[in-house]
Amino acid sequence: MAVPTTPTGVESTIGIGEETTYGTAVAATEFYYLLEPPSIDFGRKKTLKPVMGNAFTRKATDARREPTISFKILVSYDELGFLLAHAIGDSSVATSGSGPYTHTIAGASMPVGLTVEADYGAASMTGGTTPAFTGCQISKLCITQAHNDFAEVSVECTAEDVAQVTKASPTYPTDNFLEYASLGTVEINSVAQNARSCELTISNELRSDRFNLGSKSRVGIGRKRMTVTGKIEVEMDAMTEMNLSLNGTDTPITLTWTGASSHSLSLALTGSNITSANPTASGDDDWIVPVEFDADGDKLTATLINADASY
């Protein structure tokens, strides 16, 4: 029996490039270590219209496309800025010279779209091509950090269309990943916390329903609104966290990772609404408070120090 040539999920790769002309595919320049195979939907939508004459006939429109792609990855400090700039807005660089460079990424206009190349493996496509989702905007980016683990970043993208591109050969950066041991600062209301886990989600409500007559694909994807939500599990400190929730206090929150080569990431909310802080315990275990929060997008600033001069 012949050895199977069907690719497996473990062979999957993901590569991203920033477009110069919106919706026009470009070669991937950043590659990320996938934690699971990407979730892909080509979004082919067809309208079937029953017609009179018999019970079996329907007429079909030429299908329009509503593609999406999502993936979960490990990220290094040098790779993450590319995604943050497209999830939050354009970045400014505060340091010149040979680096490290300080990037300040805050709510601003979204950059030109992304091309996201999803490859299934060595035998994925005939002719050496692979699907590329063009005109992508990030609808959701979530950073999750558990103890004794790497930070995991989940990304959801809405695309204008799908093209076939020549398969690229992935190249990965030097290992310098965000992980639990480098998350040195977790502050709620400017007070350092003993945190067990945390997550922060950037959500963009996109203008993804723009379809003009004469086109099968979306006609540009813009942002309507940006919000931030999250949860931090902390050891109970008197009634501090509960009082913030009960009193409706506008609460600053900061998460800071510090890695090798003077690289770091700070995610700072100048204010947030603590929506829940209900303590839980099991038997003789510690009381843990899952602090849940939300905030308007303009309250978030990401400060990233790495070796990239620009995005």
C-alpha positions as CSV (number, residue, x, y, z in Angstrom):
1,M,0.0,0.0,0.0
2,A,1.3,3.4,-1.0
3,V,2.3,6.0,1.7
4,P,-0.6,8.5,1.9
5,T,0.2,12.0,0.4
6,T,-2.8,13.8,1.9
7,P,-1.4,16.7,4.0
8,T,-2.2,16.8,7.7
9,G,-3.0,19.7,9.9
10,V,0.5,19.6,11.4
11,E,1.9,20.8,8.1
12,S,-0.2,24.0,8.1
13,T,1.5,27.3,7.9
14,I,0.3,30.9,8.1
15,G,2.0,33.9,6.5
16,I,0.9,37.6,6.3
17,G,1.9,40.5,4.1
18,E,0.8,44.1,4.2
19,E,-0.9,45.3,1.0
20,T,0.1,48.5,-0.8
21,T,-3.1,48.5,-2.8
22,Y,-6.1,47.3,-0.9
23,G,-7.3,43.9,-2.0
24,T,-4.3,43.2,-4.2
25,A,-2.4,40.1,-3.0
26,V,1.2,40.5,-1.8
27,A,3.8,38.0,-0.7
28,A,3.9,37.0,2.9
29,T,6.6,38.7,5.0
30,E,5.7,37.5,8.5
31,F,5.2,33.9,9.4
32,Y,3.8,32.6,12.7
33,Y,4.0,29.3,14.6
34,L,0.5,27.9,14.5
35,L,-0.9,26.2,17.5
36,E,-3.7,24.5,15.6
37,P,-4.7,24.4,11.9
38,P,-6.3,27.6,10.7
39,S,-10.1,27.8,10.4
40,I,-11.0,28.8,6.8
41,D,-14.3,29.8,5.2
42,F,-14.2,30.8,1.5
43,G,-17.7,32.2,2.1
44,R,-19.3,31.3,-1.2
45,K,-22.9,32.4,-1.1
46,K,-25.5,31.5,-3.8
47,T,-29.2,32.5,-4.0
48,L,-31.5,29.7,-5.3
49,K,-34.8,31.0,-6.7
50,P,-37.6,28.5,-7.2
51,V,-39.5,29.0,-10.5
52,M,-42.9,27.8,-11.7
53,G,-43.5,25.0,-14.2
54,N,-42.5,22.0,-12.1
55,A,-41.6,21.0,-8.6
56,F,-37.9,20.4,-9.2
57,T,-36.5,23.5,-10.9
58,R,-34.5,26.3,-9.2
59,K,-32.4,29.0,-10.8
60,A,-29.1,30.0,-9.1
61,T,-27.2,33.3,-9.0
62,D,-23.5,33.4,-9.6
63,A,-22.2,33.1,-6.0
64,R,-20.8,36.1,-4.1
65,R,-18.0,35.6,-1.6
66,E,-17.8,36.4,2.1
67,P,-14.5,34.9,3.1
68,T,-13.1,34.7,6.7
69,I,-10.0,33.1,8.3
70,S,-9.0,32.7,11.9
71,F,-5.9,31.2,13.5
72,K,-4.2,30.7,16.9
73,I,-0.4,31.4,17.2
74,L,2.6,31.9,19.3
75,V,4.1,35.3,18.9
76,S,7.5,36.9,19.5
77,Y,8.0,40.6,20.3
78,D,9.2,41.2,16.8
79,E,6.1,39.7,15.2
80,L,3.3,41.0,17.4
81,G,3.5,44.7,16.4
82,F,2.5,43.8,12.9
83,L,-0.8,42.4,14.2
84,L,-1.4,45.0,16.9
85,A,-1.0,47.8,14.3
86,H,-3.7,46.3,12.2
87,A,-6.0,45.5,15.1
88,I,-5.7,48.9,16.9
89,G,-4.5,51.4,14.3
90,D,-1.3,52.9,12.9
91,S,1.8,53.0,15.1
92,S,4.3,55.7,15.8
93,V,8.0,55.0,16.4
94,A,9.7,56.9,19.2
95,T,13.3,55.6,18.9
96,S,15.6,56.1,16.0
97,G,19.0,54.7,15.2
98,S,19.8,51.0,15.5
99,G,17.1,50.1,18.0
100,P,15.5,48.7,20.0
101,Y,12.6,50.7,18.7
102,T,9.6,51.9,20.8
103,H,6.3,51.6,19.0
104,T,3.2,53.4,20.4
105,I,0.0,51.9,19.0
106,A,-3.2,53.5,19.9
107,G,-6.7,54.0,18.3
108,A,-6.2,55.4,14.9
109,S,-7.2,54.8,11.3
110,M,-6.7,51.2,10.3
111,P,-3.8,50.5,7.9
112,V,-4.2,49.1,4.4
113,G,-5.4,45.6,4.3
114,L,-3.5,42.3,4.8
115,T,-3.0,39.3,2.6
116,V,-3.2,36.2,4.8
117,E,-1.7,33.1,3.1
118,A,-2.9,29.8,4.5
119,D,-0.9,26.7,3.3
120,Y,-2.1,23.2,4.1
121,G,1.2,21.5,3.6
122,A,3.5,20.1,1.0
123,A,0.8,18.4,-1.0
124,S,-1.9,21.0,-0.3
125,M,-2.4,22.5,-3.8
126,T,-1.5,21.4,-7.3
127,G,0.7,23.7,-9.3
128,G,2.5,25.1,-6.3
129,T,-0.2,27.5,-5.3
130,T,-2.1,28.1,-2.1
131,P,-5.1,30.3,-1.1
132,A,-4.5,33.9,0.0
133,F,-7.2,35.9,1.7
134,T,-6.9,39.5,0.4
135,G,-8.1,42.8,1.8
136,C,-8.2,41.3,5.3
137,Q,-9.0,43.4,8.3
138,I,-8.7,42.0,11.9
139,S,-12.1,41.7,13.5
140,K,-10.8,40.2,16.7
141,L,-7.4,39.7,18.4
142,C,-7.2,38.0,21.8
143,I,-4.1,37.6,23.9
144,T,-4.4,34.8,26.5
145,Q,-1.8,34.1,29.2
146,A,-2.0,31.1,31.6
147,H,0.7,30.1,34.1
148,N,3.5,27.8,33.0
149,D,2.7,28.5,29.3
150,F,3.3,30.7,26.4
151,A,1.0,33.5,25.6
152,E,-1.5,32.5,22.9
153,V,-2.8,34.9,20.3
154,S,-6.1,34.2,18.5
155,V,-6.8,36.3,15.4
156,E,-10.0,36.5,13.3
157,C,-10.0,38.2,9.9
158,T,-12.7,39.2,7.5
159,A,-11.4,39.3,3.9
160,E,-12.5,41.1,0.7
161,D,-11.8,38.1,-1.5
162,V,-9.6,35.0,-2.1
163,A,-6.8,34.6,-4.6
164,Q,-4.4,31.9,-5.6
165,V,-0.7,32.7,-5.0
166,T,2.6,31.0,-5.3
167,K,3.4,29.1,-2.1
168,A,6.0,30.9,0.0
169,S,8.7,29.2,2.1
170,P,8.2,30.1,5.7
171,T,11.0,31.8,7.7
172,Y,10.5,32.3,11.4
173,P,12.1,34.9,13.8
174,T,14.5,34.0,16.6
175,D,12.7,32.6,19.6
176,N,11.7,35.4,22.0
177,F,8.1,34.6,22.8
178,L,5.7,36.2,25.2
179,E,5.3,33.8,28.1
180,Y,4.1,33.5,31.7
181,A,7.5,34.1,33.3
182,S,7.9,37.4,31.4
183,L,4.5,38.8,32.4
184,G,6.1,40.9,35.2
185,T,3.4,43.4,35.8
186,V,-0.4,43.0,36.2
187,E,-2.0,46.1,37.7
188,I,-5.6,46.9,38.4
189,N,-6.3,50.5,39.5
190,S,-2.5,51.0,39.6
191,V,-2.1,48.2,42.2
192,A,0.1,45.2,41.4
193,Q,-1.8,41.9,41.5
194,N,-1.0,38.3,42.2
195,A,-2.5,37.1,39.0
196,R,-3.2,33.5,37.9
197,S,-4.2,34.1,34.3
198,C,-5.3,36.9,32.1
199,E,-6.8,37.6,28.7
200,L,-7.4,40.8,26.7
201,T,-9.5,40.9,23.5
202,I,-9.6,43.7,20.9
203,S,-12.8,43.6,18.9
204,N,-13.5,45.6,15.7
205,E,-17.0,45.9,14.4
206,L,-16.3,45.9,10.7
207,R,-18.2,47.3,7.7
208,S,-18.3,43.8,6.1
209,D,-21.7,44.1,4.4
210,R,-20.6,46.4,1.5
211,F,-21.5,44.7,-1.8
212,N,-22.1,46.7,-4.9
213,L,-23.9,45.6,-8.1
214,G,-21.4,44.1,-10.6
215,S,-19.1,42.7,-8.0
216,K,-19.0,39.2,-6.3
217,S,-16.7,40.4,-3.5
218,R,-16.9,42.9,-0.7
219,V,-16.1,46.5,-1.7
220,G,-13.6,47.5,1.0
221,I,-13.9,46.7,4.7
222,G,-13.7,49.5,7.2
223,R,-14.1,49.8,10.9
224,K,-17.3,51.0,12.6
225,R,-16.3,50.6,16.3
226,M,-13.5,49.2,18.5
227,T,-14.0,47.8,22.0
228,V,-11.8,46.0,24.5
229,T,-12.8,43.3,26.9
230,G,-10.9,41.0,29.2
231,K,-10.5,38.9,32.3
232,I,-7.8,38.7,35.0
233,E,-7.9,36.0,37.7
234,V,-6.3,37.4,40.8
235,E,-5.9,36.3,44.4
236,M,-8.5,38.0,46.6
237,D,-7.2,41.2,48.3
238,A,-9.7,42.2,50.9
239,M,-12.7,43.6,49.0
240,T,-10.6,45.7,46.6
241,E,-11.7,44.2,43.3
242,M,-15.3,43.7,44.4
243,N,-15.6,47.3,45.5
244,L,-14.3,48.5,42.1
245,S,-17.2,46.6,40.5
246,L,-19.8,47.6,43.0
247,N,-18.9,51.3,42.9
248,G,-18.5,51.5,39.1
249,T,-15.1,53.0,39.4
250,D,-13.3,53.9,36.1
251,T,-10.4,51.6,36.5
252,P,-7.0,51.6,34.8
253,I,-5.5,48.2,33.9
254,T,-1.9,47.4,32.8
255,L,-0.3,44.2,31.5
256,T,3.4,44.2,30.9
257,W,5.6,41.4,29.4
258,T,9.4,41.8,29.4
259,G,11.5,39.5,27.2
260,A,15.2,39.2,26.1
261,S,17.1,41.8,24.3
262,S,15.3,44.7,26.1
263,H,12.1,43.8,24.3
264,S,8.7,44.4,26.0
265,L,5.0,44.8,25.5
266,S,2.7,46.9,27.7
267,L,-1.1,46.9,27.2
268,A,-2.5,49.8,29.1
269,L,-6.1,50.8,29.6
270,T,-6.4,54.3,31.0
271,G,-9.9,53.4,32.2
272,S,-12.2,50.4,32.2
273,N,-15.6,49.2,33.6
274,I,-15.2,46.3,36.0
275,T,-18.3,44.3,34.9
276,S,-17.8,41.4,37.3
277,A,-15.6,40.5,40.3
278,N,-17.2,37.5,42.0
279,P,-14.8,35.5,44.2
280,T,-14.8,31.7,43.9
281,A,-13.1,29.0,46.0
282,S,-13.2,25.2,46.3
283,G,-12.8,23.6,49.7
284,D,-9.6,24.9,51.3
285,D,-8.2,26.5,48.1
286,D,-7.4,30.2,47.8
287,W,-10.2,32.6,47.1
288,I,-9.8,33.7,43.4
289,V,-11.5,36.7,41.9
290,P,-12.1,36.6,38.1
291,V,-12.1,40.3,37.3
292,E,-14.0,40.9,34.0
293,F,-13.8,44.3,32.3
294,D,-14.6,46.2,29.2
295,A,-13.5,49.5,27.8
296,D,-13.9,51.8,24.8
297,G,-11.2,51.4,22.1
298,D,-9.6,54.8,22.7
299,K,-8.7,53.8,26.2
300,L,-6.1,51.3,25.0
301,T,-2.5,52.0,24.2
302,A,0.0,49.3,23.3
303,T,3.7,50.1,23.8
304,L,6.0,47.6,22.1
305,I,9.8,47.7,22.2
306,N,11.5,45.4,19.7
307,A,14.0,45.2,16.8
308,D,11.6,46.3,14.0
309,A,12.1,49.9,12.8
310,S,8.6,50.3,11.4
311,Y,5.3,48.6,10.5
